[in-house]
Amino acid sequence: MIIPEFISIFVEILLYFVVSLFCLFIGRKVYDWITPYDLNYQTAEVDNPAVGISQAGFYLAIGIIVHASVSGQVNYELFTFIDPENPTRLMILGAELITTGIYVGLGLICLSYGRRVLDWLTPFDLNKEIVVDRNNAVGLVEGGFYVSMAVIIHGIICLLYTSDAADEGLGVDLGGRRII
């Protein structure tokens, strides 16, 4: 009895790992799309550290958003394919993966628009500083901006989870404060 359950848990962990890697891959494509320069050329051919620093910040941001999306509760009532009388683990897992995809997609949209806002608000040409001048400080600013936005998005996602739990009458612990 223990072996089949262990295998089932192992498969779920492996599936979440694959989904997380897929989210990183999609995030890389989004990052390539929102930057006006060729990432492969800048990182592999030119060895531009400013681009690498910014890209590392973006990857950290995606990891933070994926963490928020997989670590919270899911409102299973939203998914019509789940039989409320007899939900199977596969149905529940499907709902969790769909929810993860939605939250990661929304997070990537927020990061994309956030970069546009950062580019608009900086008093200098962000792209020129990173690509032409290879300014590591500006790469750190952009990478830090991505991480900061991801922490905010993480908080919002977790707040959505806790507000759903509060709506359902469940007790919710918010950092030492208990909402009933």
C-alpha contacts under 8 A as a table, 3 or more apart, distances in Angstrom:
res1	aa1	res2	aa2	distance
1	M	4	P	5.89
1	M	5	E	6.69
2	I	5	E	5.31
2	I	6	F	6.06
3	I	6	F	5.01
3	I	7	I	6.14
4	P	7	I	5.04
4	P	8	S	6.11
5	E	8	S	4.96
5	E	9	I	6.19
6	F	9	I	5.17
6	F	10	F	6.04
7	I	10	F	4.96
7	I	11	V	6.08
8	S	11	V	5.17
8	S	12	E	6.32
9	I	12	E	5.09
9	I	13	I	6.19
10	F	13	I	5.12
10	F	14	L	6.09
11	V	14	L	5.00
11	V	15	L	6.02
12	E	15	L	4.96
12	E	16	Y	6.18
13	I	16	Y	5.17
13	I	17	F	6.13
14	L	17	F	4.97
14	L	18	V	6.18
15	L	18	V	5.11
15	L	19	V	6.13
16	Y	19	V	4.99
16	Y	20	S	6.02
16	Y	97	L	7.95
17	F	20	S	5.04
17	F	21	L	6.23
18	V	21	L	5.08
18	V	22	F	6.11
19	V	22	F	4.94
19	V	23	C	6.16
19	V	97	L	7.93
20	S	23	C	4.95
20	S	24	L	6.33
20	S	66	V	6.81
21	L	24	L	5.02
21	L	25	F	6.22
22	F	25	F	4.96
22	F	26	I	6.14
23	C	26	I	5.07
23	C	27	G	5.93
23	C	62	I	7.61
23	C	66	V	7.62
23	C	101	G	7.96
23	C	104	V	7.25
24	L	27	G	4.85
24	L	28	R	6.10
24	L	59	Y	6.93
24	L	62	I	6.60
24	L	63	G	7.57
25	F	28	R	5.06
25	F	29	K	6.44
26	I	29	K	5.06
26	I	30	V	6.21
27	G	30	V	4.96
27	G	31	Y	6.01
27	G	59	Y	7.48
27	G	62	I	6.76
27	G	108	L	6.84
28	R	31	Y	5.02
28	R	32	D	6.10
28	R	59	Y	7.69
29	K	32	D	5.02
29	K	33	W	6.11
30	V	33	W	4.90
30	V	34	I	6.18
30	V	108	L	7.32
30	V	112	S	7.63
31	Y	34	I	5.24
31	Y	35	T	6.26
31	Y	55	Q	7.74
31	Y	58	F	7.49
31	Y	112	S	7.62
32	D	35	T	5.52
32	D	36	P	7.89
32	D	37	Y	7.81
32	D	38	D	7.14
32	D	39	L	6.16
33	W	36	P	7.41
34	I	112	S	6.28
34	I	115	R	7.83
35	T	38	D	7.70
35	T	39	L	7.95
36	P	127	N	7.55
37	Y	42	Q	7.67
37	Y	131	V	7.59
38	D	41	Y	5.42
38	D	42	Q	6.17
39	L	42	Q	5.09
39	L	43	T	5.95
39	L	51	V	7.55
40	N	43	T	5.39
40	N	44	A	5.61
40	N	45	E	7.27
41	Y	44	A	5.50
41	Y	45	E	4.92
41	Y	46	V	6.27
42	Q	45	E	5.94
42	Q	46	V	5.00
42	Q	47	D	6.05
42	Q	48	N	5.48
42	Q	51	V	6.77
42	Q	131	V	7.48
43	T	46	V	6.06
43	T	47	D	4.81
43	T	48	N	5.47
43	T	49	P	7.36
43	T	51	V	6.63
43	T	52	G	6.21
44	A	47	D	5.51
48	N	51	V	5.60
48	N	52	G	6.53
48	N	131	V	7.35
48	N	134	R	6.15
49	P	52	G	4.86
49	P	53	I	6.05
49	P	134	R	6.90
49	P	136	N	6.43
49	P	139	G	7.93
50	A	53	I	5.15
50	A	54	S	6.28
50	A	130	I	5.53
50	A	131	V	7.47
50	A	134	R	5.42
50	A	135	N	5.72
50	A	136	N	4.35
50	A	137	A	7.46
50	A	138	V	7.07
50	A	139	G	4.44
50	A	140	L	7.29
51	V	54	S	5.15
51	V	55	Q	6.00
51	V	130	I	6.26
51	V	131	V	7.05
51	V	134	R	7.64
51	V	139	G	6.14
52	G	55	Q	5.00
52	G	56	A	6.02
52	G	139	G	7.74
53	I	56	A	5.08
53	I	57	G	6.34
53	I	136	N	7.27
53	I	139	G	5.44
53	I	140	L	5.97
53	I	143	G	6.23
54	S	57	G	5.13
54	S	58	F	6.36
54	S	139	G	4.78
54	S	140	L	6.14
54	S	141	V	7.84
54	S	142	E	5.60
54	S	143	G	4.11
54	S	144	G	7.83
55	Q	58	F	4.98
55	Q	59	Y	6.29
55	Q	143	G	6.71
56	A	59	Y	5.08
56	A	60	L	6.22
56	A	143	G	6.70
57	G	60	L	5.08
57	G	61	A	6.12
57	G	140	L	7.85
57	G	142	E	7.51
57	G	143	G	3.85
57	G	144	G	6.05
57	G	145	F	7.86
57	G	146	Y	5.86
57	G	147	V	5.84
58	F	61	A	4.94
58	F	62	I	6.28
58	F	143	G	6.07
58	F	146	Y	5.55
58	F	147	V	6.84
59	Y	62	I	5.10
59	Y	63	G	6.24
60	L	63	G	5.03
60	L	64	I	6.24
60	L	147	V	6.30
61	A	64	I	5.13
61	A	65	I	6.28
61	A	146	Y	5.73
61	A	147	V	4.66
61	A	148	S	7.83
61	A	149	M	7.47
61	A	150	A	4.90
61	A	151	V	7.57
62	I	65	I	5.08
62	I	66	V	6.05
62	I	104	V	7.65
62	I	107	G	7.83
62	I	108	L	7.58
62	I	150	A	7.16
63	G	66	V	5.08
63	G	67	H	6.07
64	I	67	H	5.07
64	I	68	A	6.39
64	I	147	V	7.89
64	I	150	A	6.03
64	I	151	V	6.73
64	I	154	H	6.60
65	I	68	A	5.15
65	I	69	S	6.23
65	I	103	Y	7.66
65	I	104	V	6.23
65	I	107	G	6.50
65	I	150	A	5.92
65	I	151	V	7.66
65	I	153	I	6.77
65	I	154	H	5.60
66	V	69	S	5.04
66	V	70	V	6.19
66	V	100	T	7.13
66	V	103	Y	7.90
66	V	104	V	6.13
67	H	70	V	5.46
67	H	71	S	5.96
67	H	154	H	7.85
68	A	71	S	5.42
68	A	72	G	6.56
68	A	154	H	5.22
68	A	155	G	7.90
68	A	157	I	6.31
68	A	158	C	6.47
69	S	72	G	6.30
69	S	99	T	7.19
69	S	100	T	4.92
69	S	103	Y	5.86
69	S	104	V	6.88
69	S	154	H	7.92
69	S	157	I	6.96
70	V	96	E	7.40
70	V	97	L	7.99
70	V	100	T	5.89
72	G	158	C	6.62
72	G	161	Y	6.01
73	Q	161	Y	5.85
74	V	95	A	7.49
74	V	96	E	6.36
74	V	99	T	7.16
74	V	161	Y	7.42
75	N	78	L	6.03
75	N	164	D	7.52
76	Y	79	F	5.59
76	Y	82	I	7.23
76	Y	92	I	7.35
76	Y	95	A	6.80
77	E	80	T	7.05
77	E	82	I	7.73
77	E	84	P	7.85
79	F	82	I	5.90
79	F	95	A	6.70
80	T	83	D	7.43
81	F	91	M	7.14
82	I	87	P	5.72
82	I	88	T	7.73
82	I	91	M	5.72
82	I	92	I	7.11
83	D	86	N	5.38
83	D	87	P	5.03
83	D	88	T	7.96
84	P	87	P	5.76
87	P	91	M	6.45
87	P	92	I	6.94
88	T	91	M	5.27
88	T	92	I	6.45
89	R	92	I	5.09
89	R	93	L	5.99
90	L	93	L	5.01
90	L	94	G	6.07
91	M	94	G	5.07
91	M	95	A	6.34
92	I	95	A	5.14
92	I	96	E	6.24
93	L	96	E	5.01
93	L	97	L	6.15
94	G	97	L	5.16
94	G	98	I	6.13
95	A	98	I	5.14
95	A	99	T	6.12
96	E	99	T	5.12
96	E	100	T	6.13
97	L	100	T	4.93
97	L	101	G	6.17
98	I	101	G	5.07
98	I	102	I	6.24
99	T	102	I	5.11
99	T	103	Y	6.21
100	T	103	Y	5.28
100	T	104	V	6.05
101	G	104	V	5.19
101	G	105	G	5.94
102	I	105	G	5.10
102	I	106	L	6.17
103	Y	106	L	5.10
103	Y	107	G	6.01
103	Y	157	I	7.65
104	V	107	G	4.89
104	V	108	L	6.11
105	G	108	L	5.16
105	G	109	I	6.30
106	L	109	I	5.06
106	L	110	C	6.24
107	G	110	C	5.04
107	G	111	L	6.18
107	G	150	A	7.47
107	G	153	I	6.67
108	L	111	L	4.98
108	L	112	S	6.06
109	I	112	S	5.06
109	I	113	Y	6.27
110	C	113	Y	5.29
110	C	114	G	5.85
111	L	114	G	4.84
111	L	115	R	6.21
111	L	146	Y	6.58
111	L	149	M	6.95
111	L	150	A	7.63
112	S	115	R	5.36
112	S	116	R	6.68
113	Y	116	R	5.04
113	Y	117	V	6.27
114	G	117	V	5.01
114	G	118	L	6.10
114	G	146	Y	7.85
114	G	149	M	7.63
115	R	118	L	4.97
115	R	119	D	6.04
115	R	142	E	7.85
115	R	146	Y	7.80
116	R	119	D	5.07
116	R	120	W	6.10
117	V	120	W	4.96
117	V	121	L	6.02
118	L	121	L	5.11
118	L	122	T	6.05
118	L	142	E	7.83
119	D	122	T	5.60
119	D	125	D	7.26
119	D	126	L	5.80
122	T	125	D	7.25
122	T	126	L	7.02
124	F	129	E	7.81
125	D	128	K	5.38
125	D	129	E	6.25
126	L	129	E	5.28
126	L	130	I	6.29
126	L	138	V	7.24
127	N	130	I	5.18
127	N	131	V	5.84
127	N	132	V	7.73
128	K	131	V	5.30
128	K	132	V	5.07
128	K	133	D	6.40
129	E	132	V	5.92
129	E	133	D	4.86
129	E	134	R	6.05
129	E	135	N	5.47
129	E	138	V	6.67
130	I	133	D	5.99
130	I	134	R	4.73
130	I	135	N	5.28
130	I	136	N	7.20
130	I	138	V	6.34
130	I	139	G	6.06
131	V	134	R	5.25
131	V	135	N	7.81
135	N	138	V	5.52
135	N	139	G	6.49
136	N	139	G	4.87
136	N	140	L	6.13
137	A	140	L	5.03
137	A	141	V	6.24
138	V	141	V	4.87
138	V	142	E	6.17
139	G	142	E	5.18
139	G	143	G	6.00
140	L	143	G	5.00
140	L	144	G	5.76
141	V	144	G	5.12
141	V	145	F	5.99
142	E	145	F	4.96
142	E	146	Y	6.38
143	G	146	Y	5.17
143	G	147	V	6.42
144	G	147	V	5.07
144	G	148	S	6.02
145	F	148	S	5.05
145	F	149	M	6.11
146	Y	149	M	5.17
146	Y	150	A	6.16
147	V	150	A	4.99
147	V	151	V	6.24
148	S	151	V	5.18
148	S	152	I	6.40
149	M	152	I	5.08
149	M	153	I	6.13
150	A	153	I	4.88
150	A	154	H	5.89
151	V	154	H	4.92
151	V	155	G	6.21
152	I	155	G	5.07
152	I	156	I	6.28
153	I	156	I	5.00
153	I	157	I	6.14
154	H	157	I	5.19
154	H	158	C	6.14
155	G	158	C	5.12
155	G	159	L	5.98
156	I	159	L	4.93
156	I	160	L	6.18
157	I	160	L	5.06
157	I	161	Y	6.40
158	C	161	Y	5.00
158	C	162	T	6.21
159	L	162	T	5.02
159	L	163	S	5.95
160	L	163	S	5.14
160	L	164	D	6.13
161	Y	164	D	5.20
161	Y	165	A	6.32
162	T	165	A	4.99
162	T	166	A	6.06
162	T	172	V	6.03
163	S	166	A	4.88
163	S	167	D	6.05
164	D	167	D	5.05
164	D	168	E	6.31
165	A	168	E	5.08
165	A	169	G	6.47
165	A	170	L	5.27
165	A	171	G	7.15
165	A	172	V	6.63
166	A	169	G	5.07
166	A	170	L	5.35
166	A	171	G	6.38
166	A	172	V	6.29
166	A	179	I	7.01
166	A	180	I	6.63
167	D	170	L	7.44
169	G	180	I	6.76
170	L	180	I	6.65
171	G	178	R	6.70
171	G	179	I	5.79
171	G	180	I	4.78
172	V	178	R	5.64
172	V	179	I	5.14
172	V	180	I	6.59
173	D	176	G	6.20
173	D	177	R	5.70
173	D	178	R	4.62
173	D	179	I	6.43
174	L	177	R	5.00
174	L	178	R	6.09
174	L	179	I	7.39
